[in-house]
Amino acid sequence: MAVDFRGHPMFASTGFNTPTRFEADIYDCEVWGKIPSDIEGNFYRMQCDFQYRPPQNEWPTGFNGDGHISRFYFKDGNVNFRARYVKTARLLAERAAHRRLYGVYRNHYTDDPSVAKLNRSAANTHMYWHGGKLLTLKEDSLPWAIDPHTLETQGVWDFHGKYKGTTMSAHPKIDYETGEMIAYGYQARGDLTRDIVSYVIGKDGRIKHEVWFESPYLGIMHDIAITKKYIVFPVVARTTSDARLKSGEPMWEWDGNLPTMVGILPRDGGTKDVRWFKGPARNTLHFLNAVDTPDGKVIMDLPTSSGERDASQIRRWTFDMTTRNKDTFDEELISTANGVLARMDDRYLGLPYKYCYVGNRDPGLPFDKARAGGMGGFVTNQYLRVDVTNPKAEPGKFFVGPVQSLQESCFVPRKGSKGEGDGYLMGIASNYETLSSDLVIVDAQRMEEGAIATVKLPFRLRSGTHTNWYPASDLPPFRA
């Protein structure tokens, strides 16, 4: 059967987020402005694309598309672009069959029987360089390793056979001071299990510490946070059941009657050391940072909303680790910035910090719907720099323009810099007027001055999931 995406509720017959379905190489990309000479390295970004038409009732997030990774390589003021699909077992099986074989999001009951024993991960959410491997990640499987330069797929990675969970989240954390990766998986003994596994993985890629424990209920655990002492595991009010999966629905549904449960584990602790704290239902998937305080508390910052469709705001959760008499956490508002994908200077992960960078929609800024071809429902038209130590401080602002929408940014330290926030923001801007994508580069300390350079692509990239930056010095020598 020929491929035909028309009539699917996730895609308009025309529009920016219809599947792109191509791989590409561009040498010496067009650049408007001047790329600073101290930017040398690799900007990676991931998108969920679709080689074949998904079921009609697919989860409308699009998170069940095929992993499609891009690499912008910067050197001497020039940029090369490369994009490849992650050649998972899932993608190769569907290409062989010339049709979609996998059903709706994380529901094996809806898969074609021919793929019952194949790895169903699309490896489509994030990427991390660690232990000499570039890992592409999705939380329902172990990671897939790819070549950091060619982006060719190398295969599933199980950390020298020592990773015993069946899943690994797309959001491990890297301790900048030790080089350790803090990784975890939930539903770690298979679908619908409440098992969680946590790993400390040395900078050589070898596992140093393993802990198993159970979640209070079967909820999503998309991200974690770390401090120098602890690992923080939030379980939020999206849940599932065997009955839901057997009915043919995607895995998750919002249940505002469930509490937010947060497990806190000492980084060198064991199963019996996990403490659980309870709070109101919150809709959140991604977290900013967490730190230990001198008086024995853990504070954690995150974009979160009060319900399934409420706008996110940046809030702070405080956990008192000094007493067993309190099993709830406190919450305060840090910023009304309404984006769900906030980033920071990752060199300060787990440490006291000052700034975060978040996409934001300001309806007071101009948007030219006519030039944008009628598109632009929810437009992220700004990057904001928020001072988390002073909620009343005016944020730094970058406005992208009247026909564009910004995707997740990534902080790029200035070469040789030590101070927090001394560097650049990079992120993809979707241009609805030209149906093309730009990579914008903004000075993180002078955001109001606009983009100092824009890398122009002659085509569009779909809305992405996540991004990361790795300087040339972190990776093996470049190969074209």
C-alpha positions in Angstrom: 0.0 0.0 0.0 1.4 3.4 -1.0 2.1 6.0 1.7 -0.7 8.6 2.1 -0.8 10.9 5.1 -3.9 12.9 4.0 -6.8 13.0 6.5 -4.8 12.1 9.5 -5.7 14.3 12.5 -2.1 14.9 13.4 -1.2 16.4 10.0 -2.9 19.0 7.9 -2.9 18.2 4.1 -0.3 21.0 4.0 1.5 22.5 6.9 4.7 22.8 8.9 4.5 19.6 10.9 3.6 17.1 8.2 6.3 14.4 7.9 9.6 15.4 6.3 10.8 11.8 5.4 14.2 12.6 4.1 17.9 12.4 5.1 20.2 15.3 4.1 23.7 16.7 3.9 24.6 20.3 3.3 28.1 21.5 3.2 28.8 25.2 4.0 25.3 26.2 5.0 24.1 29.7 4.2 24.8 31.9 7.2 23.3 35.4 7.8 25.5 37.4 10.2 28.8 36.1 11.5 29.3 33.0 13.6 31.7 33.8 16.5 35.1 32.2 16.1 34.9 30.6 19.6 32.0 28.3 18.5 33.5 25.0 17.5 31.6 21.8 17.9 28.3 20.0 17.4 24.7 21.1 17.9 22.5 18.0 17.9 18.8 18.0 17.7 16.1 15.3 17.5 12.7 15.2 16.0 10.0 12.6 15.7 9.3 12.0 12.0 7.0 9.4 10.4 8.1 7.1 7.5 4.6 5.6 7.5 1.1 6.6 8.5 0.3 6.0 12.2 -3.1 4.8 13.4 -5.9 7.4 13.5 -6.1 7.4 17.3 -2.4 8.0 17.8 -1.4 10.2 20.8 -1.5 13.7 19.2 1.9 14.7 20.6 3.6 13.0 17.7 6.0 11.3 20.2 5.6 8.0 18.4 7.3 9.0 15.2 10.7 7.6 14.0 13.9 9.0 15.5 15.5 11.6 13.1 18.7 13.2 14.4 20.4 16.3 13.0 23.9 17.6 13.5 25.2 21.1 12.8 29.0 21.0 12.8 30.7 24.4 13.5 34.3 25.2 12.6 36.1 28.4 11.6 32.8 30.2 11.1 31.4 27.6 8.8 28.6 25.1 9.3 27.9 21.7 7.8 24.5 20.0 8.3 23.6 16.3 8.4 20.4 14.5 9.2 19.7 10.8 9.4 17.1 8.5 10.7 18.0 6.3 13.6 17.9 2.8 11.9 16.1 1.0 14.7 14.8 -2.5 14.4 11.3 -0.9 14.2 12.1 1.3 11.3 13.9 -1.4 9.3 11.0 -3.8 9.8 8.5 -1.3 8.5 10.7 -0.4 5.5 10.9 -4.0 4.6 7.1 -4.3 4.9 6.4 -0.9 3.2 3.9 -0.1 5.8 3.3 0.8 9.5 3.6 -2.2 11.8 3.7 -0.5 15.2 0.5 0.8 16.7 -0.2 3.7 19.0 2.2 5.1 21.6 3.6 2.4 23.9 0.8 -0.1 23.3 2.1 -3.5 22.1 -1.5 -4.8 21.8 -2.0 -2.5 18.8 1.2 -3.8 17.0 1.2 -6.1 14.0 1.9 -9.7 15.2 4.9 -9.9 13.0 6.9 -7.6 15.2 5.9 -9.0 18.6 9.5 -10.0 19.5 11.2 -6.9 18.0 12.4 -3.9 19.9 9.6 -1.3 19.5 11.7 1.8 20.5 11.8 4.6 18.0 14.9 6.2 19.7 13.3 9.6 19.0 13.6 11.8 22.1 17.1 12.9 23.2 20.8 12.3 22.6 23.8 12.3 25.0 27.5 11.9 24.5 29.0 9.8 27.3 31.5 7.0 27.7 32.7 7.4 24.1 29.2 6.8 22.7 26.5 9.1 21.2 23.3 7.6 22.6 19.9 8.2 21.2 17.2 7.7 23.7 13.5 7.0 24.2 12.2 5.9 27.6 10.6 2.6 26.5 13.9 0.8 25.6 17.7 0.8 26.0 19.5 3.5 24.0 20.7 3.1 20.4 24.3 4.2 19.8 25.2 6.2 16.6 28.4 7.5 15.1 28.7 11.1 16.3 30.0 12.3 12.9 28.2 10.2 10.3 25.1 9.6 12.4 25.0 6.1 11.2 23.3 3.6 13.6 25.6 1.2 15.5 23.1 -0.7 17.5 21.5 -1.1 21.0 23.8 -0.2 23.9 23.6 -2.0 27.2 26.7 -0.6 29.0 28.9 -3.6 28.5 26.1 -6.0 29.4 25.6 -4.5 32.9 22.4 -2.5 32.4 19.7 -4.9 33.7 16.6 -2.8 33.3 14.5 -3.1 30.2 14.1 0.7 29.8 16.3 3.8 30.1 14.8 7.3 30.2 15.7 9.9 27.6 16.7 12.3 30.4 19.8 11.0 32.3 21.9 13.6 34.0 25.6 14.3 33.6 27.5 15.5 36.7 29.9 18.0 35.2 32.4 17.7 38.0 32.7 13.9 38.1 31.7 13.0 34.5 29.2 10.5 35.9 25.9 9.8 34.2 22.9 9.3 36.5 20.6 7.2 34.5 17.3 5.4 35.3 14.4 3.4 33.8 10.8 3.1 34.9 8.6 0.2 34.0 12.0 -1.3 34.2 10.9 -5.0 34.4 8.5 -4.6 31.5 5.3 -2.8 30.5 3.0 -1.8 33.4 5.5 -2.8 36.1 6.1 -0.3 38.9 9.8 -1.1 39.0 12.4 1.7 38.9 16.1 1.1 38.4 18.7 3.8 39.0 22.3 3.7 37.8 25.5 5.7 38.4 27.7 5.2 35.3 31.3 6.3 35.4 32.7 8.6 32.7 34.2 5.5 31.1 30.7 4.2 30.4 30.9 1.4 33.1 28.2 1.0 35.7 29.3 1.8 39.3 26.1 1.6 41.3 22.6 0.1 40.8 19.5 0.5 42.9 16.0 -1.0 42.4 12.8 0.3 44.0 9.0 0.7 43.2 6.9 3.6 42.2 3.9 4.4 44.5 1.6 4.1 41.4 1.9 3.5 37.7 2.7 7.0 36.5 5.0 8.6 34.0 8.6 9.4 35.1 10.0 11.2 32.1 12.8 13.2 33.8 14.8 13.4 37.0 17.0 15.9 38.8 20.2 15.5 40.7 22.0 17.4 43.5 25.5 16.6 44.8 23.9 14.3 47.4 20.6 13.1 45.9 18.7 11.9 42.9 15.1 13.2 42.6 12.4 11.0 40.9 9.1 12.7 40.3 6.0 10.6 39.4 3.3 12.7 37.8 -0.4 12.3 37.3 -0.4 10.6 33.9 -1.3 6.9 34.4 -2.2 3.8 32.5 -3.5 0.3 32.9 -3.7 -3.0 31.1 -7.4 -2.4 30.5 -6.6 0.9 28.8 -4.0 -0.7 26.5 -6.4 -3.6 25.6 -8.9 -1.0 24.6 -6.5 0.2 21.9 -5.6 3.6 23.4 -2.1 5.1 23.7 -0.4 4.5 27.0 -1.0 7.6 29.0 -4.0 9.6 30.2 -4.2 12.5 32.6 -5.7 11.8 36.1 -5.9 15.0 38.2 -7.1 13.0 41.2 -3.6 11.4 41.6 -1.0 13.2 43.7 2.5 14.1 42.5 4.9 11.7 44.2 8.6 12.5 44.4 11.1 9.9 45.5 14.5 11.1 46.7 17.4 8.7 46.8 20.9 9.4 48.1 23.3 9.0 45.2 25.3 6.3 47.1 22.1 4.9 48.8 20.1 1.7 48.5 16.5 0.6 48.2 15.6 1.3 51.8 17.0 4.9 51.6 14.3 6.1 49.2 12.0 8.7 50.7 8.7 9.6 49.1 7.1 13.1 49.3 3.5 14.0 48.2 2.1 17.0 46.5 -0.9 18.2 44.4 -1.4 16.9 40.8 1.0 18.7 38.5 1.4 18.3 34.7 5.1 18.3 34.1 7.6 16.3 32.2 10.9 18.3 32.2 12.9 19.7 35.1 15.5 22.4 35.4 17.9 21.9 38.3 18.0 20.8 42.0 20.4 21.8 44.7 21.2 20.9 48.3 20.8 23.8 50.8 23.0 24.3 53.9 20.0 23.7 56.2 19.4 20.1 54.9 16.7 20.8 52.3 16.5 19.9 48.6 15.1 22.5 46.3 14.1 21.7 42.7 13.0 24.1 39.9 10.8 23.1 37.0 8.2 24.3 34.5 4.8 22.8 35.6 1.1 23.5 35.3 -1.9 22.7 37.6 -3.8 20.7 35.0 -3.6 18.9 31.7 -4.1 22.1 29.5 -3.0 24.9 31.8 0.0 27.0 30.8 3.2 26.0 32.5 5.0 28.4 34.9 8.3 27.9 36.6 7.9 26.7 40.2 10.2 25.6 43.0 9.6 22.5 45.1 11.3 22.3 48.5 11.8 19.0 50.4 12.9 18.9 54.0 15.4 16.0 54.4 16.1 16.7 58.1 12.9 15.3 59.5 10.7 12.2 59.0 7.6 14.1 60.3 6.8 15.8 56.9 6.1 13.8 53.8 4.8 16.7 51.7 6.7 19.3 49.7 6.3 23.1 49.5 5.8 24.9 46.3 6.4 28.6 45.2 6.2 30.5 41.9 9.5 31.5 40.4 8.4 32.9 37.0 5.2 33.1 34.8 7.2 32.2 31.7 4.9 29.7 30.0 7.2 27.3 28.2 7.6 23.7 29.0 11.2 23.2 27.8 13.5 25.2 30.0 17.3 24.8 29.9 20.3 26.0 31.8 24.1 26.2 31.7 24.6 22.5 32.2 28.0 23.1 33.9 26.0 24.1 36.9 23.8 21.0 37.0 23.2 20.0 40.7 24.9 23.2 41.9 23.6 26.6 43.0 22.7 28.6 39.8 21.2 31.8 38.7 19.8 31.6 35.2 17.5 29.4 33.1 16.4 29.9 29.5 12.9 29.1 28.4 10.7 29.5 25.3 7.8 31.7 25.9 4.7 33.0 24.1 4.0 36.7 24.5 0.6 37.4 22.8 1.4 41.1 22.8 4.2 40.7 20.3 3.3 40.9 16.6 2.4 37.8 14.6 1.5 38.1 10.9 -0.9 35.3 10.3 -1.4 36.2 6.7 2.3 36.0 5.9 2.4 32.7 7.9 -0.1 31.1 5.7 -2.7 30.9 8.4 -0.5 28.8 10.6 0.6 29.7 14.1 -1.9 28.5 16.7 0.5 28.4 19.7 3.6 30.3 18.8 6.7 30.4 20.9 8.0 33.8 19.9 10.6 34.5 22.6 13.5 33.0 24.5 13.6 34.4 28.0 16.6 34.4 30.4 15.0 34.1 33.9 16.9 34.9 37.1 15.7 32.1 39.4 17.3 33.8 42.4 15.3 37.0 41.9 11.7 36.3 40.5 11.1 40.1 40.3 14.0 40.7 38.0 13.1 41.6 34.4 14.1 38.7 32.1 16.4 38.9 29.2 14.4 38.6 26.0 15.0 37.5 22.4 12.1 38.0 19.9 12.3 35.8 16.9 10.0 37.7 14.5 6.4 37.9 13.3 6.2 34.6 11.2 8.3 32.2 13.3 8.1 29.9 16.3 11.0 28.8 18.4 11.9 25.2 19.5 13.9 24.2 22.5 17.1 26.2 23.0 20.5 24.8 24.2 23.1 26.8 26.1 26.6 26.8 24.4 29.4 28.0 26.7 31.8 30.5 25.3 35.1 28.8 24.6 37.3 29.1 27.7 34.6 30.7 29.8 34.0 29.8 33.5 31.2 32.1 34.6 27.6 30.9 34.5 25.7 32.1 31.4 28.8 33.3 29.5 28.0 31.9 26.1 25.2 31.5 23.5 21.8 30.1 23.0 21.1 28.0 19.9 17.7 26.8 18.8 15.7 26.1 15.7 13.2 28.6 14.5 10.3 27.4 12.3 9.6 29.9 9.6 5.9 29.6 8.6 6.2 32.1 5.8 9.0 30.3 3.9 8.2 26.7 5.2 11.9 26.4 6.1 14.0 26.2 9.3 16.7 28.4 10.7 19.2 27.8 13.5 19.4 31.0 15.5 22.5 31.9 17.6 21.9 34.5 20.4 24.4 36.0 22.9 23.0 34.7 26.2 24.1 37.9 28.0 22.7 40.3 25.3 19.6 38.6 24.1 17.7 41.8 23.3 20.2 42.6 20.5 18.7 39.7 18.4 20.4 36.8 16.6 24.1 37.4 16.0 24.0 34.7 13.3 21.3 32.6 11.6 22.1 29.3 9.8 19.6 29.0 6.9 18.3 25.6 5.8 16.5 25.3 2.4 13.8 23.1 3.9 11.8 22.6 7.1 12.5 20.4 10.1 9.5 19.3 12.1 9.0 20.5 15.7 11.9 18.9 17.6 12.0 17.2 20.9 15.4 18.0 22.5 18.9 19.4 21.7 22.4 19.2 23.1 25.8 20.8 22.4 29.1 19.1 22.5 32.4 21.0 21.8 34.8 19.5 19.3 37.2 18.7 22.1 34.6 16.3 23.7 34.3 14.1 20.6 36.8 11.9 18.6 38.5 13.8 15.7 36.2 14.9 13.0 35.5 12.7 10.0 33.6 14.2 7.1 
